[in-house]
Structures are given as C-alpha cells and as structure tokens.
C-alpha cells in the first residue's frame, strides 16, 4: 500500500524542502554564535564576517598555545635537532596567519 501524499504537488514538496534546509542552516549558524546575514542580499554582512575572522584568530592563537606547550615539553636533544627547527618554522607560519586574520578583522568595516 503506497504512503499517502504529504504535498499536493512537486512544487510544494520542493518549497518544504527549501524551508527545512533554511531552518537547519539558521540553527547551525545560531549554535556557532554567528549573527544572521542581512535579509537583503546586496547589504554586506560586515558584523558576521568580523565575527568569523575573530573565531579564526582565536582558533589560530589556540593552536599556537598548544604548539608552544608541545615545544616547551621537548627534551634538550630534540630542541637542538632539525625537527625542532622545522617545528619553529611551522609555528612562525601559524603566527603569521593569526596576525593576518587580526589585520583582516580590523580592515573590515
């Protein structure tokens, strides 16, 4: 026995799907603490973009703290090795990314 139809037409079914997807996206954005985008597509979302860049900067700074802790916990032999030099170079790259994210956040609006 076939299931009864929920929607009278394919257009209604597609519209319901779009509503569900929009609601799911809004719920996801709300859980991340991001403000909603402007309802008019031609208005820039400066506040939202600044918030995302702030989260990026915080995440990169968190990575830097963890990397520094890892570096501090290594032995003296490791600190004098080639691996330590490579690790320091990677830390410098992450630091540059964090600085650039901060600069971008300041440049926006």
MMTF fields as JSON, N, C-alpha, C and O atoms, coordinates in Angstrom:
{
  "mmtfVersion": "1.0.0",
  "mmtfProducer": "UNKNOWN",
  "numBonds": 435,
  "numAtoms": 436,
  "numGroups": 109,
  "numChains": 1,
  "numModels": 1,
  "chainsPerModel": [1],
  "groupsPerChain": [109],
  "chainIdList": ["A"],
  "bondAtomList": [4, 2, 8, 6, 12, 10, 16, 14, 20, 18, 24, 22, 28, 26, 32, 30, 36, 34, 40, 38, 44, 42, 48, 46, 52, 50, 56, 54, 60, 58, 64, 62, 68, 66, 72, 70, 76, 74, 80, 78, 84, 82, 88, 86, 92, 90, 96, 94, 100, 98, 104, 102, 108, 106, 112, 110, 116, 114, 120, 118, 124, 122, 128, 126, 132, 130, 136, 134, 140, 138, 144, 142, 148, 146, 152, 150, 156, 154, 160, 158, 164, 162, 168, 166, 172, 170, 176, 174, 180, 178, 184, 182, 188, 186, 192, 190, 196, 194, 200, 198, 204, 202, 208, 206, 212, 210, 216, 214, 220, 218, 224, 222, 228, 226, 232, 230, 236, 234, 240, 238, 244, 242, 248, 246, 252, 250, 256, 254, 260, 258, 264, 262, 268, 266, 272, 270, 276, 274, 280, 278, 284, 282, 288, 286, 292, 290, 296, 294, 300, 298, 304, 302, 308, 306, 312, 310, 316, 314, 320, 318, 324, 322, 328, 326, 332, 330, 336, 334, 340, 338, 344, 342, 348, 346, 352, 350, 356, 354, 360, 358, 364, 362, 368, 366, 372, 370, 376, 374, 380, 378, 384, 382, 388, 386, 392, 390, 396, 394, 400, 398, 404, 402, 408, 406, 412, 410, 416, 414, 420, 418, 424, 422, 428, 426, 432, 430],
  "bondOrderList": [1, 1, 1, 1, 1, 1, 1, 1, 1, 1, 1, 1, 1, 1, 1, 1, 1, 1, 1, 1, 1, 1, 1, 1, 1, 1, 1, 1, 1, 1, 1, 1, 1, 1, 1, 1, 1, 1, 1, 1, 1, 1, 1, 1, 1, 1, 1, 1, 1, 1, 1, 1, 1, 1, 1, 1, 1, 1, 1, 1, 1, 1, 1, 1, 1, 1, 1, 1, 1, 1, 1, 1, 1, 1, 1, 1, 1, 1, 1, 1, 1, 1, 1, 1, 1, 1, 1, 1, 1, 1, 1, 1, 1, 1, 1, 1, 1, 1, 1, 1, 1, 1, 1, 1, 1, 1, 1, 1],
  "groupList": [{"groupName": "UNK", "atomNameList": ["N", "CA", "C", "O"], "elementList": ["N", "C", "C", "O"], "formalChargeList": [0, 0, 0, 0], "bondAtomList": [1, 0, 2, 1, 3, 2], "bondOrderList": [1, 1, 2], "singleLetterCode": "X", "chemCompType": "L-PEPTIDE LINKING"}],
  "groupTypeList": [0, 0, 0, 0, 0, 0, 0, 0, 0, 0, 0, 0, 0, 0, 0, 0, 0, 0, 0, 0, 0, 0, 0, 0, 0, 0, 0, 0, 0, 0, 0, 0, 0, 0, 0, 0, 0, 0, 0, 0, 0, 0, 0, 0, 0, 0, 0, 0, 0, 0, 0, 0, 0, 0, 0, 0, 0, 0, 0, 0, 0, 0, 0, 0, 0, 0, 0, 0, 0, 0, 0, 0, 0, 0, 0, 0, 0, 0, 0, 0, 0, 0, 0, 0, 0, 0, 0, 0, 0, 0, 0, 0, 0, 0, 0, 0, 0, 0, 0, 0, 0, 0, 0, 0, 0, 0, 0, 0, 0],
  "groupIdList": [1, 2, 3, 4, 5, 6, 7, 8, 9, 10, 11, 12, 13, 14, 15, 16, 17, 18, 19, 20, 21, 22, 23, 24, 25, 26, 27, 28, 29, 30, 31, 32, 33, 34, 35, 36, 37, 38, 39, 40, 41, 42, 43, 44, 45, 46, 47, 48, 49, 50, 51, 52, 53, 54, 55, 56, 57, 58, 59, 60, 61, 62, 63, 64, 65, 66, 67, 68, 69, 70, 71, 72, 73, 74, 75, 76, 77, 78, 79, 80, 81, 82, 83, 84, 85, 86, 87, 88, 89, 90, 91, 92, 93, 94, 95, 96, 97, 98, 99, 100, 101, 102, 103, 104, 105, 106, 107, 108, 109],
  "secStructList": [7, 7, 7, 7, 7, 1, 1, 1, 1, 2, 2, 2, 2, 2, 2, 2, 2, 2, 2, 2, 2, 2, 2, 2, 2, 2, 2, 2, 2, 2, 2, 6, 6, 7, 7, 7, 7, 7, 1, 1, 6, 6, 1, 7, 7, 2, 2, 2, 2, 2, 2, 2, 2, 2, 2, 2, 2, 2, 2, 2, 2, 2, 2, 2, 2, 2, 2, 2, 2, 2, 2, 2, 6, 1, 7, 2, 2, 2, 2, 6, 1, 2, 2, 2, 2, 2, 2, 2, 2, 2, 2, 2, 2, 2, 2, 2, 2, 2, 2, 2, 2, 2, 2, 2, 2, 2, 2, 7, 7],
  "xCoordList": [0.847, 0.0, 0.891, 1.756, 0.698, 1.542, 1.236, 0.136, 2.269, 2.082, 1.203, 1.242, 0.41, -0.38, 0.537, 1.582, 0.146, 0.949, 0.879, -0.196, 2.04, 2.083, 1.819, 1.235, 2.257, 2.155, 1.356, 1.403, 0.622, -0.242, 0.537, 0.072, 1.735, 2.496, 3.992, 4.416, 4.765, 6.217, 6.705, 7.675, 6.055, 6.444, 6.291, 7.16, 5.21, 5.008, 6.054, 6.569, 6.37, 7.379, 8.748, 9.467, 9.109, 10.385, 10.432, 11.466, 9.329, 9.277, 9.453, 10.127, 8.85, 9.007, 10.458, 10.99, 11.081, 12.485, 13.359, 14.257, 13.112, 13.889, 13.704, 14.66, 12.481, 12.222, 12.996, 13.586, 12.982, 13.711, 15.212, 15.874, 15.748, 17.185, 17.547, 18.573, 16.718, 16.961, 16.93, 17.774, 15.965, 15.856, 17.066, 17.574, 17.527, 18.695, 19.946, 20.763, 20.106, 21.251, 21.209, 22.235, 20.054, 19.928, 20.219, 20.841, 19.78, 20.061, 21.557, 22.107, 22.218, 23.658, 24.404, 25.332, 24.006, 24.65, 24.426, 25.319, 23.263, 22.963, 23.818, 24.247, 24.074, 24.899, 26.347, 27.071, 26.777, 28.149, 28.266, 29.365, 27.157, 27.192, 27.36, 27.76, 27.064, 27.213, 25.924, 24.833, 26.05, 24.843, 24.296, 25.026, 23.037, 22.392, 22.874, 23.228, 22.879, 23.196, 22.039, 20.902, 22.323, 21.235, 20.217, 20.58, 18.964, 17.929, 18.005, 17.538, 18.583, 18.759, 20.155, 21.149, 20.229, 21.492, 22.537, 23.727, 22.127, 23.097, 23.753, 24.668, 23.299, 23.901, 25.022, 24.792, 26.24, 27.339, 27.105, 26.462, 27.622, 27.488, 28.728, 29.327, 29.124, 30.366, 30.427, 31.447, 29.369, 29.381, 29.647, 30.447, 28.987, 29.15, 30.575, 31.186, 31.101, 32.444, 33.49, 34.456, 33.305, 34.235, 34.195, 35.231, 33.004, 32.845, 33.565, 34.235, 33.431, 34.092, 35.612, 36.326, 36.111, 37.547, 38.055, 39.181, 37.238, 37.612, 37.737, 38.659, 36.816, 36.882, 38.12, 38.759, 38.451, 39.648, 40.893, 41.77, 40.96, 42.111, 42.225, 43.321, 41.112, 41.127, 41.573, 42.336, 41.105, 41.495, 42.994, 43.668, 43.511, 44.94, 45.776, 46.828, 45.328, 46.053, 46.02, 46.989, 44.912, 44.818, 45.825, 46.493, 45.925, 46.903, 48.315, 49.139, 48.595, 49.921, 50.245, 51.361, 49.279, 49.494, 49.813, 50.71, 49.074, 49.319, 50.685, 51.392, 51.049, 52.355, 53.479, 54.488, 53.294, 54.312, 54.448, 55.561, 53.335, 53.381, 54.112, 54.929, 53.813, 54.496, 55.99, 56.796, 56.354, 57.771, 58.463, 59.581, 57.801, 58.388, 58.599, 59.487, 57.794, 57.879, 58.934, 59.168, 59.567, 60.543, 61.885, 62.197, 62.646, 63.964, 64.979, 64.743, 66.106, 67.158, 67.722, 68.045, 67.836, 68.332, 67.397, 67.843, 66.089, 65.114, 65.19, 65.108, 65.346, 65.391, 66.575, 66.545, 67.612, 68.792, 68.734, 69.657, 67.672, 67.581, 66.969, 66.452, 67.066, 66.481, 64.964, 64.344, 64.362, 62.907, 62.445, 61.387, 63.226, 62.862, 62.881, 62.015, 63.868, 63.933, 62.716, 62.127, 62.341, 61.148, 59.895, 59.016, 59.838, 58.679, 58.575, 57.48, 59.694, 59.702, 59.225, 58.48, 59.649, 59.194, 57.683, 57.017, 57.144, 55.686, 54.974, 53.92, 55.55, 54.955, 54.939, 53.977, 55.999, 56.062, 54.971, 54.374, 54.717, 53.661, 52.301, 51.506, 52.036, 50.757, 50.641, 49.56, 51.736, 51.721, 51.392, 50.624, 51.977, 51.679, 50.204, 49.577, 49.659, 48.234, 47.361, 46.392, 47.703, 46.93, 47.016, 46.016, 48.211, 48.379, 47.58, 46.958, 47.601, 46.859, 45.352, 44.636, 44.863, 43.436, 43.053, 41.988, 43.917, 43.644, 43.631, 42.782, 44.574, 44.622, 43.366, 42.798, 42.929, 41.726, 40.508, 39.665, 40.421, 39.271, 39.235, 38.164, 40.41, 40.471, 40.128, 39.526, 40.521, 40.28, 38.808, 38.359, 38.061, 36.644, 35.821, 35.881, 35.06, 34.108, 34.627, 33.915],
  "yCoordList": [-1.18, 0.0, 1.242, 1.375, 2.144, 3.347, 4.317, 4.351, 5.106, 6.121, 7.249, 7.587, 7.827, 8.978, 10.164, 10.311, 11.0, 12.15, 13.236, 13.555, 13.803, 14.917, 16.239, 17.162, 16.31, 17.558, 17.315, 16.238, 18.344, 18.188, 18.182, 17.622, 18.809, 18.872, 18.825, 18.965, 18.626, 18.638, 20.022, 20.125, 21.058, 22.425, 22.623, 23.221, 22.133, 22.238, 21.425, 21.868, 20.245, 19.394, 20.08, 20.062, 20.679, 21.373, 22.61, 22.9, 23.333, 24.51, 24.105, 24.8, 22.985, 22.493, 22.083, 22.318, 21.48, 21.093, 22.328, 22.338, 23.368, 24.608, 25.242, 25.756, 25.209, 25.755, 24.975, 25.56, 23.642, 22.814, 23.082, 23.172, 23.209, 23.479, 24.848, 24.995, 25.843, 27.195, 27.189, 27.814, 26.487, 26.397, 25.676, 26.076, 24.618, 23.886, 24.752, 24.716, 25.532, 26.427, 27.505, 27.814, 28.072, 29.092, 28.512, 29.174, 27.289, 26.642, 26.392, 26.583, 25.966, 25.734, 27.035, 27.062, 28.107, 29.399, 29.888, 30.49, 29.64, 30.08, 29.321, 29.896, 28.042, 27.271, 27.723, 27.564, 28.285, 28.782, 30.215, 30.769, 30.816, 32.17, 33.241, 34.361, 32.918, 33.898, 34.688, 34.12, 36.001, 36.779, 36.419, 35.93, 36.661, 36.352, 37.309, 38.456, 36.812, 37.691, 38.66, 38.361, 39.828, 40.749, 40.084, 39.256, 40.449, 39.832, 40.28, 39.571, 41.438, 41.918, 41.507, 41.871, 40.756, 40.165, 41.199, 40.885, 42.418, 43.425, 44.164, 44.958, 43.916, 44.558, 43.647, 42.46, 44.193, 43.35, 42.868, 43.554, 41.708, 41.135, 41.396, 40.458, 42.672, 43.024, 42.441, 41.867, 42.576, 42.086, 40.586, 40.103, 39.871, 38.417, 38.067, 37.172, 38.756, 38.465, 38.775, 38.028, 39.869, 40.188, 39.094, 38.702, 38.606, 37.555, 36.275, 35.635, 35.904, 34.701, 34.878, 33.961, 36.052, 36.297, 36.295, 35.871, 36.765, 36.72, 35.266, 34.926, 34.416, 32.997, 32.336, 31.492, 32.732, 32.2, 32.608, 31.784, 33.879, 34.362, 33.624, 33.222, 33.443, 32.725, 31.274, 30.753, 30.625, 29.235, 29.14, 28.24, 30.063, 30.045, 30.329, 29.716, 31.246, 31.517, 30.304, 30.036, 29.575, 28.341, 27.31, 26.638, 27.194, 26.273, 26.689, 25.843, 27.992, 28.472, 28.127, 27.707, 28.302, 27.961, 26.475, 26.102, 25.633, 24.194, 23.83, 22.983, 24.479, 24.223, 24.659, 23.968, 25.795, 26.28, 25.333, 25.068, 24.823, 23.855, 22.59, 22.048, 22.128, 20.945, 21.199, 20.363, 22.358, 22.724, 22.79, 22.3, 23.391, 23.537, 22.198, 22.075, 21.195, 19.882, 18.966, 17.875, 19.375, 18.52, 18.526, 19.441, 17.491, 17.356, 18.305, 18.859, 18.482, 19.358, 18.817, 19.581, 17.496, 16.896, 17.203, 17.519, 17.105, 17.4, 18.874, 19.204, 19.762, 21.198, 21.58, 22.608, 20.759, 21.041, 20.33, 20.458, 19.592, 18.799, 19.604, 20.71, 18.976, 19.547, 19.621, 20.545, 18.634, 18.624, 19.862, 20.417, 20.289, 21.482, 22.72, 23.588, 22.789, 23.926, 23.946, 25.001, 22.78, 22.693, 23.096, 23.784, 22.651, 22.96, 24.468, 25.028, 25.118, 26.569, 27.279, 28.255, 26.798, 27.404, 27.272, 28.211, 26.119, 25.929, 26.863, 27.416, 27.033, 27.956, 29.381, 30.119, 29.762, 31.109, 31.298, 32.37, 30.253, 30.325, 30.513, 31.346, 29.739, 29.862, 31.255, 31.845, 31.78, 33.124, 34.174, 35.102, 34.024, 34.95, 34.882, 35.907, 33.672, 33.517, 34.203, 34.88, 34.029, 34.666, 36.185, 36.883, 36.689, 38.137, 38.648, 39.708, 37.89, 38.304, 38.278, 39.159, 37.293, 37.244, 38.463, 39.047, 38.848, 40.034, 41.288, 42.163, 41.371, 42.535, 42.621, 43.699, 41.467, 41.439, 41.866, 42.617, 41.382, 41.736, 43.241, 43.848, 43.843, 45.286, 46.056, 47.129, 45.49, 46.17, 46.17, 47.06, 45.174, 45.07, 46.03, 46.03, 46.838, 47.753, 48.457, 49.261],
  "zCoordList": [0.0, 0.0, 0.0, 0.866, -0.948, -1.018, 0.123, 0.674, 0.449, 1.504, 0.988, -0.195, 1.88, 1.45, 1.173, 1.808, 0.232, -0.148, 0.916, 1.424, 1.25, 2.199, 1.485, 2.052, 0.244, -0.515, -1.784, -2.378, -2.181, -3.342, -4.649, -5.642, -4.664, -5.909, -5.599, -4.451, -6.648, -6.501, -6.06, -5.31, -6.511, -6.129, -4.623, -3.988, -4.052, -2.602, -1.856, -0.829, -2.36, -1.737, -1.766, -0.768, -2.891, -3.006, -2.112, -1.51, -2.022, -1.148, 0.31, 1.07, 0.705, 2.077, 2.336, 3.421, 1.353, 1.484, 1.65, 2.492, 0.862, 0.99, 2.362, 2.942, 2.884, 4.231, 5.299, 6.207, 5.172, 6.143, 6.075, 7.109, 4.87, 4.717, 5.28, 5.944, 5.021, 5.541, 7.068, 7.71, 7.645, 9.1, 9.692, 10.739, 9.031, 9.522, 9.467, 10.388, 8.398, 8.276, 9.351, 9.957, 9.589, 10.634, 12.007, 12.838, 12.258, 13.546, 13.702, 14.787, 12.629, 12.676, 12.947, 13.755, 12.279, 12.495, 13.919, 14.515, 14.46, 15.827, 16.832, 17.832, 16.583, 17.516, 17.479, 18.462, 16.361, 16.256, 16.76, 16.797, 17.145, 17.68, 16.625, 16.94, 15.386, 14.321, 14.15, 14.186, 13.963, 13.688, 12.311, 11.449, 12.121, 10.841, 9.765, 10.038, 8.537, 7.414, 7.193, 7.557, 6.594, 6.292, 5.358, 4.522, 5.509, 4.692, 3.238, 2.347, 2.993, 1.624, 1.164, 1.791, 0.082, -0.356, -0.757, -0.775, -1.076, -1.516, -0.355, -0.572, 0.88, 2.05, 2.555, 2.785, 2.73, 3.201, 4.634, 5.429, 4.948, 6.287, 7.129, 7.656, 7.263, 7.963, 9.371, 9.751, 10.141, 11.517, 11.545, 12.347, 10.687, 10.612, 10.202, 10.786, 9.215, 8.73, 9.791, 9.947, 10.52, 11.617, 12.678, 13.214, 12.976, 13.982, 13.547, 14.357, 12.281, 11.774, 11.827, 12.231, 11.42, 11.479, 12.915, 13.175, 13.842, 15.255, 15.718, 16.46, 15.283, 15.635, 15.021, 15.648, 13.785, 13.127, 13.913, 14.174, 14.286, 15.048, 16.381, 16.773, 17.075, 18.354, 18.168, 18.981, 17.114, 16.857, 16.572, 17.073, 15.772, 15.464, 16.699, 16.884, 17.547, 18.781, 19.707, 20.417, 19.702, 20.48, 19.965, 20.75, 18.65, 18.051, 18.454, 18.803, 18.404, 18.796, 20.245, 20.55, 21.13, 22.543, 22.697, 23.452, 21.978, 22.051, 21.476, 22.021, 20.37, 19.77, 20.721, 20.858, 21.364, 22.291, 23.478, 23.932, 23.984, 25.08, 24.646, 25.391, 23.44, 22.908, 22.821, 23.229, 22.286, 22.134, 23.492, 23.648, 24.465, 25.801, 26.501, 27.345, 26.16, 26.797, 26.178, 26.697, 25.099, 24.422, 25.167, 25.928, 24.921, 25.555, 24.921, 23.847, 25.597, 25.072, 23.759, 22.85, 23.671, 22.419, 21.257, 20.155, 21.516, 20.457, 20.07, 18.887, 21.048, 20.775, 19.898, 19.221, 19.91, 19.096, 17.744, 16.94, 17.491, 16.264, 15.112, 15.274, 13.953, 12.749, 12.853, 12.327, 13.54, 13.72, 14.481, 14.184, 15.452, 16.216, 15.318, 15.425, 14.44, 13.511, 12.596, 12.364, 12.076, 11.227, 12.003, 11.485, 13.254, 14.098, 14.33, 14.284, 14.576, 14.787, 13.524, 13.605, 12.362, 11.108, 10.96, 10.525, 11.317, 11.254, 12.232, 11.916, 13.41, 14.386, 13.846, 14.056, 13.156, 12.57, 11.519, 11.42, 10.739, 9.719, 10.383, 9.951, 11.433, 12.14, 12.766, 12.763, 13.296, 13.879, 12.816, 13.071, 11.624, 10.531, 10.139, 9.871, 10.11, 9.79, 10.833, 10.488, 12.113, 13.182, 13.07, 13.237, 12.789, 12.631, 11.441, 11.509, 10.354, 9.148, 9.401, 8.925, 10.136, 10.467, 11.303, 11.1, 12.242, 13.068, 12.204, 12.379, 11.272, 10.373, 9.519, 9.344, 8.981, 8.146, 8.941, 8.451, 10.169, 11.008, 11.244, 11.252, 11.437, 11.671, 10.396, 10.452, 9.229, 7.953, 7.553, 6.832, 8.02, 7.63, 8.466, 9.695, 7.77, 8.372, 9.555, 10.157]
}
